[in-house]
Amino acid sequence: MKRNIYLKMIPLEEAVARAKNALDRQSLVGVETIAVERATGRVTAEPVIARYSSPTFHGAAMDGIAVRAASTFAAREGAPVRLAPGRDFAFVNTGNRLPDGMDAVIMIENVVMDGDTTAIEAPAAPWSHVRRIGEDIVATEMILPRHRRITPYDVGALLSCGVYDIAVYETVRIAIIPTGDEIMDFTLRPEPGPGQVVESNSMMLCALAESLGFSARRLPPVPDDPEALAAAFESALSSDVHAVVLVAGSSAGSKDFSRSTIARFGEVLVHGVSAMPGKPSILGVCRGKLAVGAPGYPVSAVVCFEELLSPVCAWLGRAAPTCRQTIPVRLARAMPSRLGLVEFVRLAVGRVGETYVGLPLGRGAGMMTTLTKAQAVTRIPADAEGVEAGKMVRAELLVESDDLDRTLVAVGSHDNTLDILADMLMRQDEPVRLASSHVGSMGGLTALKSGAALLAGSHLFDPETGDFNFPFLAKHLPGMDLVAVNLALRHQGFIVAPGNPKGIRGVAELARPGVRFVNRQKGAGTRILFDHHLRAAGVDPGQVAGYGHEEFTHMAVAVNVQTGAADCGMGVYSAAKALSLDFLPVARERYDLIIPRAYLDDPKIQAVLAVIGTDEFKARVAALGGYETQLTGRFMAPGMGLGE
């Protein structure tokens, strides 16, 4: 079948400029008059002029007595001036209008009554403790300029000076049409089968649009049929929206019809931007309106929205483009990159000592969890081949900066108990967010050595001593003052399909023809344990089909077995149990949290120690299956092994 051909990829900035040059925003986005009390978030279409002064009268700024300042000038300590009520003074409360002829207020605590009169021993300066007419706003002055986004404070100021209606630009309205034969309408609460996915991109983009002050509505999904797609697109163009977004179908596949649909009703300005993710994005103009083809992968769709759709729509509505706070972040591990493309990498970020450390999250365009876990995003320039571990980069915050100080950066081995720990940390009176990067036990020790983590999860077994972790700390982190706190003992073994159809009983069976293995990554404690058992059984790694097939978590190993991509993998019992797989025990091991002693007093570390010491944590861990908690929360020492 015929496939699309990309136009020349262009920089994001040029793509935005092309769209702006092709759109007539004056005729596209109109002006309307609305009540001021409903104007928060809208953009002024003309300067706003005060109708009345504020305040509209001379008023008391303090509780006390209103006086004529000149009548008090002779007052001295020991030689008071006596004032009579009604004639010389009047009692006033804060906010009261000053009686005619009065031009000062004496605070009530400085007033000494002597019968009906008062004795004043200090003169009052003219207009002291008085809010004068127009002190804040003077009638006819400009309160807000044109193209100002109205804040809640602006609403108060406008009403106080008699502005009750205001001219604003229309809210930019966006129609979003999800497309594809494989997608299922989430409103029907479907259960997807093979080759089907629950459609979610459209509502994610709608929510993003609403959060930025745009108005967005999702239209029903449309299958990969050119005529059905054209009908839905034309219907959206004929409505009152200013922009129409087709979600998916922007790439180069045989069923990618977004480009041809946009070309059918207008002009394609851009097809392909030099960015990753988001490369297949499309911009066009149809019947004077903005047309967008957003890629189908969620991270790509977000980049298309944030870097193309959002800035153009902000310009249409005369609003300032979104500008996030940026901070310097040290990368916990290296980030390779492709030359010629700006690459957006999402980061989990937390403070380690005095430095913000960023953990690069997965970079697949379809990995939606990177959007939920990220606290920042950084850009690798098009002329760079990547960034080395430990280097500083600028990162745009996706959260409030205070959130970073509540984030605990953990790097190391993956374990399912970390999910329980993360949940219980967020339930504390002072919540702590656990940001963990699963790079294996050795990767965790490397992160501690470079100062890129507050703690590392490790379960490294040393066959020579029969001990865990401490021999590796002595070898790879000599001189560092570290403590090891046990999280749990756990059962490692072979994860196999229900019923163990390949009859795997031990390491030797993995060398048989037709048995496919899935391994953990280099440096993972599980990989080191597996290699130990291979050596003990006299099996060469080259004999194991799939030895080079690496995954980064126990659950990923289990999923490979569940889906038939592998017959066997090594992992913890809880991963097998979670997916109803069979498990062949191989070894018990100790999983510890390795913490620099200097960080023990950090409130986030203290929160971890408090949580893992609770009966609730131990009970929840034991319920996962394959864990023992008799050592949980204890500070370990060299030679303790499994504590038996």
C-alpha positions, 0 to 999 in steps of 0.5 A: 500500500502507498505510504506517506513521504515526509516533507523536510523536517524543520526546527520546532521554532520554524514550524511555529513561525510558519503556522503564525504567518499563515493564520489571520488571528484578527479574523479568526479569534474575535472579541467578546464582552463578559462580566468582570466576575467571570473574567479570571484567566481571560485576556484583555482585548483593549486597555481597561480604564477606571470609572471611579477612584478608589477609595471614593472618599477620605476614610479612616485607616485606623480606629480612633478619632477624626480631627482637624490637624491644625487644631492639634498643632499646639499640643505638647507633652505636659501641655495638652490641647483639649478637644470637644466631641462633635465640634473638634473630633468624632469617633471613627472606625477603620474604613469610616468616611471622615466627617467634613472638615476633618483631615487626620485620625488619632489612633484610639490608643493615643486618645485619653478621655477626660469626661466628654473631652479628650486631651491630646499631648502630641500634634497630628500631621495632616492626613495621618492615618487617612486613606485619601480619595484616589489613594489606590486608583484615580478615575480615568487611569488605566488599570490593565493594559491590552493583552493582559491575562486577568488574575483573581486580584485584577477582578477585585481591582476592576470591580472596586473602580466600577468596571463591571464588564470587560472586552476580552478575546475569545477563549481559543477553542480546540476540537480533538479527534482520535483516530485508528482502527485499534483504539477503543472508546474509553467512554464505553469502558471496554476491555481491550483484546489483542491488538487493541488499546484504550484510547486516552491521548485525546483526553490527555490533550484536552486536559492539557489544553484546559490547564492552559486556559484553552477550551477543548472538546473531544470528538468520538474516535474515527477508524482508519477510513479516509472518507470517515476521517474527512467527514469528521474533520470537515464537521469539526472545521464547520463548528466554532472551533479555532483549531482541529487536532487529529490524533494519530495517523501522522506518521508514514504508515499505510493507514496514516491519513492525517496529512492527506486529510489536512491537504484535502481541506487546506494546506500542509505547512509542516510535516516532520519536525526535528524533534524526538519524540514528536517527529511526525507532527503536522501543522496546516491551515484549513479554511482559515483555521489551524489544523494539527496532526499529532502523533499517536504515541502519547509522549510524542503527542505531548511534545506536539502539543507543548511545542507546536499547538500550545504556542500557536494557540496562545498567540491566537488568543494574545496570551503569553506562551507558557514559560516554565521555571528552569533549574540546573540538574546533575544527571544520574546517568548518561543520556545518548542522543541522535545528532540532528534532532532536539531530544526531550528527556523526562526526569525524576528530580530530587535534592541530594545534598545541595544539588538537584539530581535528575534520573532520566526516565524511559525514552520510548514515545509510547511510555506514558508512565514517563509522563506521570513520573516526571518532575522535569524535562530537559532538552538535548540539543540537535548538535549534541550526541548525548550528555555524560553522567554527572554533567549539569543540564538545564531542566524545565520544571513540571511541578512546583519547586518545593516538590523537589525537596520532598523527593527522595532519589533512589538508584539501584536494584528493582524490587516490588516492595519499593511500590509499598514503600513509595505508597506509605511515604506519601501517606506521611504527615510530611509526604515524601515522593520516592523517585527510583531508577532501576539500573541494578545493584552495581548501578546504584553503588556507582550513583552513591559514589558520584553523589547522585542518590540518597540511597541505593537498593542492593542485593549483591551476593559474594560467594567467597564470603557468603555475605551480601553487599559489604564485600562489594562496598569495600571493593567499589566504594572504599573509604565511603562511610555507608550503612546498610539497612535491610528492606527484606529477605527475598526468594529468587528463582526461575519464573516459568509459564503455568505448569512449567511446560518446558520442564525446567528444573535447574540451570542445566535445562537452560542450555537445552535447544528450544528453551528461551531465557530472558536475562536482567541487565549487566550490573543487576544483582539478579544477573550476578546471582544467575551468573554464579549459578551458571558457573556452579553448574558448568554452563557457558552463557553462550549456551543459553538462548536469550542470555543477551535479552535484557530487562530492567525489572523483575516485572518486565521479566515476568511479562516476557514469560507471561506473553510467551516471549521467553520460556524462563527468566530469573526474578523474585517470587512476588513477580511470578505470583503477581502474574499467576506464573509458576516459580522454581526457587533458586536462592534466598537473598538479602535486599538492603538499602545502602545509605551514606551515613551523612544522609541519615539525618535527612528527613526523607531518610528518616521517613524511610526508616520510620516506615520500614520499621512499622508492622504495617509495612512488614505485613504488606511486604509479606503479603506479596509472597516470597519475602521474609521480614525478620531483618527488615529495618535492622542496620546490618553489619559485615558477616551477617549474611542471612542473619541465621 
